[in-house]
Amino acid sequence: MDPKSAQPNPDIRHNSIAYAVDYASFNLGMTFVNISSVFPALVGQLTDSAPIIGLIGTVWRGCWLLPQLPVGQWINRQPRKKRFMMLSASIGRIPFWIVAAALWLGLAKNPTVLLILLFSAFGILAAGDGLATLAWFDIMARALPAKVRSRVISLAQLFGGILGVGTGLLVSLILSSSKLPFPTNYGLLFTLASLFIGVSTVALSRIREPEPSFQKSTAGAHHQTNLWALVRGDRHLVYFIVCRILVGLAELSLPFYVGHAQDTLHLPTGIIGAFVIAQTLGGVAASALLGVAGAHRGPRYVIRVGSAISALGPIFALAAHLSGASWLGKAYPFVFITLGVANNVRFIGFFNYLLEIAPEEIRPTYVGLSNTILGLLTLAPTMGGWLLESTSYSTLFGATAIFALVGFTLTLGLKLPADIRRSLTNKDSRSFGRARQIED
């Protein structure tokens, strides 16, 4: 063994800090404009249309996921990926400053124009972040060992979550302050969000990208030309995506919990800050407990526990709606605790699992392909809006709970990443041998 190979990578500590600051700062910034509570409340001030409110999740997921497959194939061929990551992230984050300025300047007097601006900025941010993610994950997989990745993400979520509790209190104060009427209150929130996202961008620039550990070869070219055949034949990836879609359909109800709390349960506007705090605490708990568990027991365990907890959100909302019990209304922040758990599990569970089962030489394409297929989830919140307008909250929450429970059940069948890698290695060797015979 080469003695140098046994030396610890001197960049691991540096990259761990850079990734942790980037992740925590970005999430903290997004807490000020929380997609589950603050953003729907803002859109709800501008329109009463449930499908438009549901469009929040559709725009975010659609712009985040759908461009990734074609770009994933291109970036897979690039030996260095940091420059692309920085360009995508920087372009995506600029429009939030424009939204902040528009809110300060009173553009809310023209709701249609402000809605167009809001959704455009939201979509550009999502697209830039989604494309940067392709390089972000690939660099992380090379820069940090699996156990270090799990600890870094969980610690970043934990630290950001602790700060997020204070952020939730600040959000509550800003939205309920008589000195900050609408839309100035939301202008301040977008300004604070932009500042923390700026800190994230600086930390992102400090990441040191290591050299890829594989060499481009004839086999690598075969991977590129027969990508669809290889992935289509990867039943483990297909099973993983089905699980992810079903669990993700919990987002059918995502934009409507705030409206349900205010319109049906008659909770005050100030409760939005409590929802932000609850969601943050759920993320903190997931990071502290599931992050540690994931480092020792693997991402499968995190996925299973997190999926079970996420299913409790719509079940609780359904119970509160049907019973009308006042104590369930007061305990409604529990729904947002489950959303916080589900959001953090997406990274320390699902994404970590995908990084482990994807072949290194085509990892960005696996990430891009799976995320693009998961683009089906972009329709979930809008479908939820149509379902709500056509039926009722009980039907919406009931359908959401059923999908989430079926998804959890399927996660019990996920295989160990080590077993999957062995099966893929053997299968790929046989496939490449058959391809060479055909070419000869």
C-alpha positions in Angstrom: 0.0 0.0 0.0 1.2 3.5 -0.8 2.1 5.2 2.5 0.6 8.4 1.2 -2.8 6.8 0.7 -2.9 6.1 4.4 -2.5 9.8 5.3 -5.7 11.6 6.2 -6.8 14.2 3.7 -5.7 17.6 5.0 -8.7 19.2 3.3 -11.3 17.2 5.1 -11.5 19.5 8.1 -11.5 22.6 5.9 -14.2 21.2 3.6 -16.3 20.0 6.6 -16.4 23.6 7.9 -17.1 25.1 4.5 -20.0 22.6 3.8 -21.4 23.1 7.3 -21.4 26.9 7.1 -22.9 26.8 3.6 -25.6 24.4 4.5 -26.5 26.0 7.9 -26.5 29.6 6.5 -28.6 28.7 3.4 -31.2 26.9 5.5 -31.2 29.7 8.1 -31.8 32.2 5.3 -34.7 30.2 3.9 -36.2 29.9 7.3 -37.1 33.7 7.1 -39.2 32.9 4.0 -40.2 29.4 5.0 -41.8 27.5 2.1 -44.3 25.8 4.4 -45.5 28.8 6.3 -44.2 32.3 5.5 -44.2 32.1 1.7 -47.8 30.6 1.6 -48.9 33.3 4.1 -47.4 36.0 1.8 -49.1 34.5 -1.3 -52.3 34.2 0.6 -52.2 37.9 1.2 -52.2 38.5 -2.6 -54.7 35.8 -3.8 -57.4 33.5 -2.5 -56.8 30.8 -5.1 -55.8 27.5 -3.6 -54.2 26.2 -6.9 -52.0 29.3 -7.0 -51.0 28.9 -3.4 -50.3 25.2 -4.2 -48.2 26.4 -7.1 -45.5 27.4 -4.6 -44.3 23.8 -4.1 -44.8 23.1 -7.8 -42.6 26.0 -8.9 -39.9 25.1 -6.3 -39.7 21.4 -7.1 -40.1 21.8 -10.8 -37.4 24.4 -11.2 -35.2 22.5 -8.7 -35.5 19.1 -10.2 -36.4 19.1 -13.9 -33.2 20.8 -15.4 -30.9 18.3 -13.6 -30.9 15.4 -16.0 -29.5 17.0 -19.1 -27.1 19.1 -17.1 -26.1 16.0 -15.0 -25.0 14.2 -18.1 -22.9 17.2 -19.2 -21.3 17.9 -15.8 -20.5 14.2 -15.5 -18.0 14.7 -18.2 -16.3 17.6 -16.5 -13.2 16.8 -14.4 -13.7 19.9 -12.3 -17.1 21.0 -11.2 -16.7 23.8 -8.7 -16.8 26.7 -11.2 -20.2 25.5 -12.5 -21.5 25.1 -8.9 -20.5 28.7 -8.0 -22.0 30.1 -11.3 -25.3 28.4 -10.8 -25.7 29.2 -7.1 -24.7 32.9 -7.6 -27.1 33.5 -10.5 -30.0 31.9 -8.6 -29.6 33.9 -5.4 -29.6 37.4 -6.9 -33.4 37.7 -7.5 -34.3 37.5 -3.8 -32.7 40.9 -3.4 -35.1 42.2 -6.1 -38.1 40.8 -4.3 -37.0 42.4 -1.1 -36.7 45.8 -2.8 -40.1 45.3 -4.4 -41.7 44.6 -1.1 -40.0 47.6 0.6 -41.2 49.8 -2.3 -44.8 48.8 -2.0 -45.3 46.6 -5.2 -48.0 44.8 -3.2 -50.4 47.5 -4.5 -50.3 45.5 -7.7 -50.8 41.9 -6.5 -50.6 40.3 -10.0 -47.2 41.8 -10.8 -45.9 41.0 -7.3 -47.1 37.4 -7.6 -45.3 37.0 -11.0 -42.1 38.5 -9.5 -42.3 36.3 -6.4 -42.8 33.0 -8.4 -40.1 34.1 -10.9 -37.5 34.8 -8.2 -38.5 31.6 -6.4 -38.1 29.6 -9.6 -34.7 31.1 -10.4 -33.4 30.4 -6.9 -34.7 26.8 -7.1 -33.1 26.3 -10.5 -29.8 27.7 -9.6 -29.7 25.8 -6.3 -30.8 22.6 -8.0 -28.2 22.8 -10.7 -25.5 23.7 -8.2 -26.5 20.6 -6.2 -25.3 18.3 -8.9 -21.7 19.5 -8.4 -22.3 20.1 -4.6 -23.0 16.4 -4.0 -20.4 15.1 -6.3 -17.7 17.2 -4.7 -18.9 16.3 -1.3 -18.8 12.6 -2.1 -15.2 12.9 -3.1 -14.2 15.4 -0.4 -15.8 13.8 2.7 -16.0 10.1 3.7 -19.5 8.7 4.2 -19.5 8.9 8.0 -18.0 12.4 7.9 -20.7 13.5 5.5 -23.4 12.3 7.8 -21.9 14.1 10.8 -21.3 17.3 8.9 -24.8 17.5 7.6 -26.4 16.6 10.9 -24.2 19.1 12.8 -25.0 21.8 10.3 -28.7 21.1 10.6 -28.4 21.0 14.4 -26.5 24.3 14.6 -28.7 26.0 12.0 -31.8 24.7 13.7 -30.8 26.1 17.1 -30.3 29.5 15.4 -33.6 28.8 13.5 -35.5 28.8 16.8 -34.5 32.4 17.3 -35.3 33.1 13.7 -38.8 31.8 14.3 -39.3 34.1 17.2 -38.0 37.0 15.1 -40.4 36.0 12.2 -43.3 36.0 14.7 -42.3 39.5 16.0 -41.9 40.9 12.6 -45.2 39.6 11.3 -47.2 40.7 14.3 -45.5 44.1 14.8 -47.8 47.1 14.3 -44.7 49.2 13.3 -44.1 46.9 10.3 -47.4 46.7 8.3 -47.8 44.6 5.2 -45.8 44.4 2.9 -42.9 46.0 4.8 -42.8 43.1 7.2 -42.2 40.6 4.4 -39.7 43.0 2.8 -37.6 42.8 6.0 -37.9 39.0 6.0 -36.7 38.7 2.4 -33.8 41.1 3.2 -32.7 39.0 6.1 -33.0 35.8 4.0 -30.8 37.4 1.3 -28.1 38.3 3.8 -27.8 34.8 5.2 -27.9 33.2 1.7 -25.1 35.6 0.9 -23.0 34.1 3.8 -23.8 30.7 2.3 -22.4 31.7 -1.1 -19.2 32.9 0.5 -18.8 29.5 2.3 -19.6 27.7 -0.9 -16.7 29.5 -2.6 -14.3 28.2 0.1 -14.9 24.5 -0.7 -11.7 22.8 -2.0 -12.5 20.4 -4.8 -10.4 17.2 -4.9 -9.4 15.4 -8.0 -11.7 12.6 -9.2 -10.5 9.2 -8.0 -11.4 7.4 -11.2 -9.9 7.6 -14.7 -11.9 8.1 -17.8 -11.7 4.9 -19.9 -13.4 2.9 -22.5 -15.6 1.5 -19.8 -16.5 5.1 -18.8 -17.4 5.9 -22.4 -19.6 2.8 -22.3 -21.3 4.2 -19.3 -22.1 7.4 -21.1 -23.4 5.8 -24.3 -25.5 3.2 -22.5 -26.6 5.2 -19.6 -30.3 4.8 -20.0 -29.9 1.0 -20.4 -27.8 0.8 -17.3 -30.1 2.9 -15.1 -33.3 1.3 -16.5 -31.9 -2.1 -15.5 -30.9 -0.9 -12.0 -33.9 -2.2 -10.0 -32.5 -0.8 -6.8 -32.5 2.7 -8.1 -36.1 2.2 -9.5 -37.3 0.9 -6.1 -35.6 3.9 -4.3 -37.3 6.4 -6.6 -40.7 4.8 -6.1 -40.2 5.0 -2.3 -39.1 8.6 -2.6 -42.1 9.6 -4.7 -44.6 8.0 -2.4 -43.1 9.5 0.7 -42.8 12.9 -1.1 -46.5 12.9 -1.9 -46.9 14.0 1.7 -46.4 17.4 0.1 -49.9 17.4 -1.3 -50.9 19.2 1.8 -47.7 21.2 2.4 -48.9 24.8 1.4 -52.4 24.4 3.0 -51.6 23.8 6.7 -51.3 27.5 7.4 -54.6 28.3 5.7 -56.3 25.5 7.5 -54.9 26.7 10.8 -56.1 30.3 10.2 -59.4 29.8 8.3 -60.8 26.6 9.8 -59.1 26.3 13.3 -59.2 30.2 13.7 -55.6 30.4 15.0 -54.1 34.0 15.0 -51.6 35.3 12.4 -48.8 35.3 15.0 -49.0 31.5 15.1 -47.0 31.5 11.9 -43.9 32.3 13.9 -44.7 29.3 16.2 -45.0 27.1 13.0 -41.5 28.2 11.9 -40.1 27.4 15.4 -41.8 24.0 15.4 -40.5 23.1 12.0 -37.0 24.2 13.0 -37.2 22.2 16.2 -38.3 19.2 14.2 -35.2 19.6 12.0 -33.0 20.0 15.1 -34.4 16.8 16.6 -33.9 15.0 13.3 -30.3 16.2 13.0 -29.4 15.4 16.6 -31.0 12.0 16.8 -31.3 10.7 13.3 -28.0 12.2 12.2 -26.1 10.3 14.9 -28.1 7.1 14.2 -27.4 7.4 10.5 -23.6 7.7 11.1 -23.8 4.4 13.0 -26.7 2.5 11.3 -26.7 3.9 7.8 -29.1 6.0 5.8 -31.7 3.2 5.5 -32.5 3.6 9.2 -32.9 7.4 8.8 -35.2 7.0 5.8 -37.5 4.6 7.6 -37.8 6.5 10.8 -38.1 9.8 9.1 -40.7 8.6 6.7 -42.8 7.2 9.5 -42.7 10.5 11.4 -43.5 12.5 8.3 -46.8 10.5 7.8 -47.9 11.7 11.3 -48.3 15.3 10.0 -51.4 14.8 7.8 -52.8 12.3 10.2 -52.7 14.9 13.0 -54.1 17.6 10.8 -57.0 15.3 9.8 -57.7 14.5 13.4 -57.8 18.2 14.3 -60.1 18.9 11.4 -62.6 16.1 12.1 -62.7 16.4 15.9 -62.6 20.2 16.2 -61.0 19.7 19.6 -59.5 23.0 20.8 -56.5 21.2 22.3 -55.6 19.7 19.0 -55.7 23.2 17.5 -53.3 24.5 20.1 -51.1 21.5 19.4 -51.2 22.2 15.6 -47.5 23.2 15.5 -46.8 19.4 15.8 -47.7 19.2 12.1 -44.7 21.5 11.4 -42.4 19.5 13.6 -43.0 16.5 11.3 -42.3 18.8 8.3 -39.0 19.7 9.9 -38.1 16.1 10.4 -39.1 15.2 6.8 -37.1 18.1 5.3 -33.9 17.1 7.1 -34.3 13.4 6.5 -34.3 14.2 2.8 -30.6 15.1 3.0 -29.2 12.8 5.8 -31.4 9.9 4.6 -32.4 9.9 1.0 -29.6 11.8 -0.6 -26.9 10.1 1.4 -28.4 6.7 0.4 -28.4 7.7 -3.3 -24.7 8.8 -3.1 -23.9 5.4 -1.6 -25.6 3.3 -4.2 -24.6 5.4 -7.3 -21.5 4.3 -9.3 -18.8 7.0 -8.8 -18.0 7.5 -12.4 -21.6 8.4 -13.2 -22.7 9.8 -9.9 -23.8 13.2 -11.1 -26.0 11.6 -13.8 -27.6 9.3 -11.2 -28.3 12.3 -9.0 -29.7 14.3 -11.9 -31.8 11.4 -13.3 -33.3 10.5 -10.0 -34.1 14.1 -9.2 -35.6 14.7 -12.7 -37.9 11.7 -12.2 -38.8 13.0 -8.8 -39.9 16.1 -10.7 -43.3 14.3 -10.7 -43.6 15.6 -7.2 -43.6 19.1 -8.6 -47.3 18.6 -9.3 -48.1 17.5 -5.8 -48.9 20.8 -4.1 -50.9 22.1 -7.2 -52.8 18.7 -7.2 -53.4 19.3 -3.5 -54.9 22.7 -4.3 -57.2 21.3 -6.9 -58.2 18.4 -4.6 -59.0 20.9 -1.8 -61.1 23.1 -4.0 -63.0 20.1 -5.4 -63.5 18.3 -2.1 -62.4 19.2 1.5 -59.6 19.4 3.9 -60.5 15.9 5.3 -60.1 14.4 1.8 -56.8 16.2 1.2 -55.3 15.2 4.5 -56.6 11.7 4.2 -55.1 11.1 0.8 -51.8 12.6 1.9 -51.7 10.3 4.9 -52.4 7.2 2.8 -49.6 8.0 0.3 -47.1 8.7 3.1 -47.9 5.5 4.9 -47.6 3.4 1.7 -44.2 5.1 1.1 -43.0 4.3 4.6 -44.0 0.6 4.1 -42.0 0.4 0.9 -38.9 1.9 2.6 -38.8 -1.3 4.7 -37.6 -3.1 1.5 -34.6 -0.9 0.8 -31.4 -2.9 0.5 -28.1 -2.2 2.2 -25.9 0.1 0.0 -22.9 -2.3 0.2 -25.0 -5.1 -1.2 -26.3 -2.9 -4.0 -22.8 -1.8 -5.0 -21.6 -5.4 -5.2 -24.6 -6.4 -7.4 -24.1 -3.3 -9.6 -20.4 -4.0 -10.0 -21.0 -7.6 -11.1 -23.9 -6.7 -13.4 -21.9 -3.8 -15.0 -18.9 -6.1 -15.6 -21.2 -8.6 -17.4 -23.0 -5.9 -19.4 -19.7 -4.3 -20.5 -18.4 -7.8 -21.5 -21.5 -8.4 -23.7 -21.1 -4.9 -25.2 -17.5 -5.5 -26.2 -18.4 -8.9 -27.8 -21.1 -7.1 -29.9 -18.6 -4.4 -30.9 -16.0 -7.0 -31.9 
